[in-house]
Amino acid sequence: MSNKYNGWTNYETWNFNLWITNEEEDYSHALEMAFDSENEYELSKRLESWAEDMADDVLRSYEYAHGFIKDMVNSSVKEVNFYEVATHLWEERQEAIREHDGEEE
C-alpha cells in the first residue's frame, strides 16, 4: 500500500509544500532560500531547518505543548520529504532564471 498523497511522498510533505507556497510571505522566503542555495540538497536542509524552527516557535508559544502534542508535531516534521519540496522549488528557481534571461519556453 502506498502512502502517497496527491502525488507527493506523503500527507506531511504535501501539507508543508501547500503552506509554504500558498502564503505569499512564506513563498517569498522559500524562493529566497532557493536562490541562496547551491543545489537542491542544500535547499532541502534549509527547508528542514526552517520547518523545525517554525515547529519550535509554535511549541514554545503553546502552554500545553509537551508530551503527546510535542511528539506529534515533531514526528510530523520528521515525515516531510524536504528534498522533494526542494526539487519543486529548485525548478521554480530555474524557471525564474530562464524568464529573467529572456529564454522563456
WOHU-V302031 format. One record per pair of residues at least 12 apart in sequence whose C-alpha atoms are under 7 Angstrom apart, sorted by the first residue. I is the first residue (numbers start at 1). GAP is how many residues later the second one is. D is the distance in Angstrom with one decimal. If there is no record, write none. Layout:
BEGIN
i={I	I}
gap={GAP	GAP}
d={D	D}
END
This chain:
BEGIN
i={9	12	12	12	13	13	17	31	31	34	34	34	35	40	40	40	40	41	43	44	44	44	47	48	51	52	55}
gap={72	64	67	68	67	68	68	58	62	55	56	59	58	43	46	47	50	42	43	38	39	42	35	34	26	25	18}
d={6.8	6.3	6.2	5.2	4.4	5.5	6.2	6.7	6.8	6.6	6.1	6.5	6.7	6.8	5.5	5.8	6.3	6.4	5.8	5.0	4.8	5.1	6.4	6.1	6.9	6.9	6.9}
END
